């Protein structure tokens, strides 16, 4: 699934590790989400959306494969 996590993370000036700490997940999890190797659980997707002040639909696009 395509997502805008990397774009939003970089816009905030955070490293993958910093974002992982804010979401209580590992840097490797953030990397896997950004590269499309891992689709986050619904609770994690909501946490990401809340952190960036966005709707899930503006961050994740389930209709397109990366």
JOCOR-V855444 format. One line per field, one symbol per residue. phi: phi as a letter, one per 40 degrees, with the letter a starting at -180 (. if undefined). psi: psi as a letter, one per 20 degrees, with the letter a starting at -180 (. if undefined). Layout:
# JOCOR-V855444
phi->???
psi->???
This chain:
# JOCOR-V855444
phi->.cabccdcccccgccccccdccbgbccccccccccgcaccccdcccccccdcgbcdccbbbccbcc
psi->pqrkggghghhikqrhggggghilrrhhggghghjjippqrghhghgggggjkrqghigpniipq.
